[in-house]
Amino acid sequence: MIVMKFGGTSVEDAAAIDRSCSIVGERISRKPFVVVSALGGATNGLLEAGNLAANGEMRAAMAIADRLEQRHLELLPSTAEHFVRLRELLKALSAIGEFSLRTQDLIAAYGEVVSSLIFTDRVQRLGFDAVHVDARQCMITDDRFGKASPLRDLTTARLEEIARPSLNSGRVVVMGGYIGATKLGMTTTLGRGGSDYSAAIAGAALNAEEIQIWTDVDGLMTADPRIVAEAWKVKEISFEEASELAYFGARVLHPLTLLPAVEQNIPVYILNSRKPKGTGTRITRQARPCRNLIKSIACKRGITIVTVSSSRMLMAYGFLKALFEVFDRHHTSVDMVATSEVSVSLTLDNVSWLDAIVEDLKSLGEVEVATNMALICLVGNNLKYTPGVARRAFGSIADINILMVSHGASNINFSFIVDQNDADSAIQKLHADFFHDIDREVFEQPA
C-alpha cells in the first residue's frame, strides 16, 4: 500500500480536488491511504475567526465563518452540521474572552475534518469504494496543544485496527492530516505543516511501500525558482539532505516529515498534483553519488541575531549553560551559534519572546539585537570533509557582507548569515557558480 498526502493547494477548489481524486483513482491498485490538508487558506481563516470572537468582534468572526461555510457547502452540502458547531464554539469564545492553545486546536481541526469528508465524497463519485477515517480516532498524541507529538505505539495500533481492514478489502481510506487527539479524546494539532507529518506517521505505522507528498511544485529544486529562474529539479536526494533543506527554509516539506520514513526506510516522493505525469523528487536513505558539490541552496528569512558580550566569559565555565537556560525558559530554539572569548552570537527565527529573552540576558552581559537577517544554507553530501567549500562559496559572493558562519557542525550543511536585502543576490550568485555544470543523473530541468 502507499500513502498519498495532498496539501492545501491540491484541494483548494473543486477543480483541484477532482484532479487529486483522479490521481488517487489511477493508483487504486496500490491500495492508497490518503491524507488531506484543509482547503487552501481555511486554517488561517478559522484561527482568525477564533481570535476575533475571543476579542469580542463577533460580527467579523461570524462573517468569516459564513464565507468558510459557503465555500465548503458548495463542495459538499452535508458538511453544514460542522459549521453549526463552529458557530457555537465561536460564541463560547466570545463569552470566555480567551483563545487558548487547546481551543485553537479545536477550532483549527474543522478544516481537515471537513476537507477529508469532501475528498472521500469525491472519490466515491468517481466510482471507487472509499471510507472516511477521523484522524482523532487514529492519531493519538500527547497533550502539548498547538504542537502535539504522536504516541507512535498507540497510533500504530489504532491505524491497524481502523484502517487496515478497509485497505485490505480494496477501499480507499481518507483521513485529515495535521490533527489528532489525546488519550482522553481532546483534539490536538501537530503544528503548522503537520499534514506531512501525519502522512509519514501513517506510512511508518502501516509499513507503506512509499509515501507521496502531492503539492504544487515539481519537487525539491536547486534553489527557489522565484529567485533563480533557471533552478533545476533534484531527481534524487538523501533523507539527511532533504531534512536539512526542510529545516532551513525549503517549504516543500515539513521538517519533521521524514523522521518516521527514515526509521522504516520508506522512500518519500515530492510530486506536483498539477502535473501528475511528472517524476518528482525521490528521497531515500542513500542517494546516488553526485558530481555537483551541493544539491540545493535553502534560505530562511526573518532571522534575528542576538549577541551577548561579557568579560566574565573569559576563561570561565558555566556561562554558556546560563545563557542557554534563558532560551530554554522561554521555549525558543536557536539555529546558529558563534562564540569568541568575550561574546556569543545566536540566531533565532521565532521572536515571540524576544523582549523577555533580552531582559533576562542583560544579567549576563551587554545585549545587542540585529533584525531582518537571512540564513543561507548550502546542502550537499560530505561538505564537512570537502576542501575549498568556504573559499568557493565566499568567492562567489565576495561583494556581500557575511555576518556569521557555521561549518563543520554538520557533514552536509554549510550555512551563513547575510542581511536580508542581500539574500536574493547571494543565492543567484551561488547558484550560478555551483550549478553551471550539472550532473544530469541527479538533476533535470522541470517539466
BELHUZI-V769733 format. One line per field, one symbol per residue. phi: phi as a letter, one per 30 degrees, with the letter a starting at -180 (. if undefined). psi: psi as a letter, one per 20 degrees, with the letter a starting at -180 (. if undefined). burial: 1 if it has 9 or more other C-alpha atoms within 8 Angstrom, else 0. A space follows every 10 residues. Layout:
# BELHUZI-V769733
phi = ???
psi = ???
burial = ???
This chain:
# BELHUZI-V769733
phi = .bcbccdedd bdaedddddd ddddedcddc hdcccbddee iddddddddd ddddcicded ddddedddde ddddcaedde eddddddddd ddddddibcd eddeddddde ddedddddde ddddddjcdb bcbdeddcdc bdcddjadcd dddddedddd dcceedddci ddccbddica addciddbbc jdiddededd dddddchdda ccccbcbdld cdadddccdc ecdddbaded dddddddcjd ddbdededed ddechcdccc bcddbdddci cccbdbddeb dddbcaccbc cidcccccca dddehccjdd dddddddddc hbdcdbbbbb dbabcbcbcc cecedddddd dddcldcbbb chcbccbcba dideccdidd ddddddbdcc dccabbbjdb dbbbbacbde dcdddddddd ddddbdbcdd dcbbddd
psi = rqpopprhii khaggggggh hhgghikhij mpoppqrqqp iggggghggg ggghjjmhgh ghgggggggg ghhhhohijh hhhghghhhh hhghhhkpnr hghgggghhh ghgghhgggg ghghhijqoq qppohiignp raknqhlqpq oggggggggh gghgggghjj qpppqpahqb qrhjjpprqj qpjihggggh gggghjlqhr ppopbjriap riroihgohk qqpohpqqgg ghgggghkio ihqphigigh hghjlpqppo qoiimiiqib ppprgoqqqp hqhqhrpqpo rkqppppppp iihokqqigh ghghhghghj lpqpgqppqa hjqppqqqio khkgghgggh hhihappppp rlrpoppppr pkhhjoqjgg ggghhhlhjp pphqqophhq ijpoqrprph higggggggg ghgikhopoi hhqqpq.
burial = 1111111111 1100011111 1111101100 1111111111 0110111111 1111101101 1101100110 0110010011 0110011011 1011001010 0101111111 1111111111 1111010111 1111111111 1100111101 1100110111 0111111001 1111111111 1100001111 1011111111 1111110101 1111110111 1111101100 1111111110 1111111111 0111101101 1100011111 1110000101 1111101000 0111111111 1111111111 0010000010 0010011101 0101001100 0111111110 0010001101 1101111000 0111111111 1011000000 0010011000 0000111000 1111111111 0110011111 1001000010 0111000
